[in-house]
């Protein structure tokens, strides 16, 4: 059984237990698009930051980077809620993963 290698970094932000579980589920779903994400040669880096911004809706910044053999995929989103920001990153990553799978598998 393969396990996903995920590194997570938080800056000025603490997740609730519920948010961490949701985050893990959402990231895990990315592997349904490409099994290579679960490969030991791949890794996922999640950077989460809460910033003091003029626009409250941009206060949470999430960056997700997926390192795959021969390619690095990246998405970033700014939202007022962690879950919304992660959802938007995943929306941006899905087509990138599908393109990668078409080209490299």
N, C-alpha and C positions, 0 to 999 in steps of 0.2 A: 504494500500500500504506500503510495506516495503522499507526502505532505507538502503543502505550500510553504515556501519560505517567505515570511512576511516580517518586515521591520517597520516599527511604528514610532514616530516621534511627535511629541506634543509640545507646544510652546504657548504659555499663558492659557492653557485649556485643559480641563479634566473631563473625561468622558464618564457618563454614568454606566453602570453595569449593563443596563438595557441598550445603551448606544453602542457599547463594545460588541455585544452579541449581534446586533443588527449590522454593524460594520463587517464583522467576520462573515456573516451570511451573504451580504451583498458582494464582497470581494470573492468569496467562494464560488458564486455563480459565474464569475468570469471564466472559470475553468471549464464550464460547459461549452464554451465557444472554441477552446483550444486546449487539448490535454497537455500540451507542452508547458503550460503555466504551472502545472504540478510537478514538473521535472526538476531534478536537483540542480540542473544548470540554470534554472530561472529563479528570479526573486522579485518580490514586490516591496516597494518602499512607500509608506504613507506618511506625509507630513501634514500635521494639523496645527493651525495657529489661530488664536483669537487676537484680533487687532482692534485698537481704538480708532474707528473711522468716522467720518462725518455721516456717511450713510450706514445706518444700522444694518441694512440688508446685506452689506458687504463685510460684516465683522468677522465671519468665520472663513478662513481660507484653507482649502484642502488641496493637496497635490498628491497624485498617485503616479508612481513610476514603475513600470513593469520591464524588467531586464530579461530578455529572451535571447537564445542563441541568434546571433547576427542582427539583432534589432533591439532598440529601446523605445518603448511606447510611453507616452506621458499625457496626463490630463490635469487641469487645474480648474478650480471653481471657487467663487466667492459667494456666500449666501449668509443668511441670518441664522441658519440651523445646520447642524452637523449632517443630519440625515439628508437634507436637501442638497447640500454640497457634494456629498458622496454619490448620491443618485445622479447628479449632473456629470460628475467625473466618469461614472460608469457608462452613461449615455455616450460620452465622447470616446471612451476606450473601446466600446463594442465594435464599431466599424474598423478601427485600427487593428484589433485582434483578428477580425475576419479577413482583412487584407493580408495580414501576416500569415495566417493559416493558408490562404490561397497561394501565396508566393513561396513559402518555405516548407510546406508539408505535402 
